[in-house]
Amino acid sequence: MIKLYAYPRSRSTRVVWMLEELGVDYEFIKIDLMAGEGQTSEFKSIHPDGKVPAIDDDGFVLTESAAILNYLGDKHPGSGLIPKAGTPERARYDEWSYFALTELEQPLWTVGKHTFVLPEDKRVAEMLPIAHWEFLKACDVLSRWLDGKEYALGDSFTAVDILFAHTLRWADAFKVPTGSEVLDAYRDRLSERAAFKRVVEKESQFS
C-alpha cells in the first residue's frame, strides 16, 4: 500500500485527489507542519526539504506533487489521467502542467508566503502588487485556453486539471481573485467531482 506523507490543504491535496480518482488504496500519514514535524531528522530522511507531499510506494520514495501525479498516472495507464508518453496529447499535458507550476502557482505562492506563511520579519509587502499582477496575467492566459472547454485538454479530465483546480482553490482561500468567470466556474465545477468530495472528507479526518 502506498504511504502518503501529507498535510491537509497543502500541495499534498493534489496527491490525495489523484489517488481518489484512481481508486488506489493508500495510507494517509499526517506530517504536522505547524508543529514542526516536517523538520525532524526522521522525516527529512524521507523528504530532505521537510515538506509535503512525499510517497513511499513499496520502498520507492518520491517527492514533488506533479512528479507524483505523473508517476501514479503512468502506473495506471487505463485511468486516462496521464496521456501516453510520446504523443502530442502528452506534450500538451506537460506544457500546461509546467505552466501550472511556474506561471500560475508561483506568483500565488509568493502572495501566500508574504502574507501569512513566512515569519513576519521575512515578509516583503512591496512584493504583493507585483505577484498579484503576475497571477492575473497567468489567469488571463489560462482563461482564454479554457474558454469553451470542459477540461484543460478538452473532453477528458486529466491530472493537469487537478493542478489547475487545486491552485485556483488556493487562490480562493488566499482571497486572491482570478478576474475570470471562466476560471471560477471551472474551479467550482471540478470541486463537485465525487473524488474531490472524498478528498475533503479524508483531509477533515486529519485537520
Number of C-alpha atoms within 10 A of each C-alpha: 10 17 17 24 24 27 23 21 17 15 20 24 24 26 28 26 24 25 20 19 19 17 11 13 11 16 13 17 14 18 22 17 16 8 8 10 16 24 17 11 12 12 18 14 10 19 21 14 12 20 23 26 25 23 27 17 14 9 9 8 15 17 19 16 20 22 12 20 23 18 13 21 22 17 11 14 12 11 16 15 24 24 23 15 11 8 10 11 14 15 14 14 22 17 12 20 20 15 19 23 16 12 19 25 22 18 23 23 18 20 25 21 17 20 16 11 13 13 10 11 7 10 18 14 10 9 13 19 11 13 19 18 13 17 25 20 17 20 21 17 13 21 19 13 14 17 14 10 14 14 18 22 19 11 9 12 17 21 25 26 23 26 27 25 22 22 22 25 17 19 20 14 12 15 10 17 15 20 14 15 11 19 21 17 11 22 20 13 13 20 18 10 13 11 19 20 14 15 23 16 11 17 17 11 8 14 10
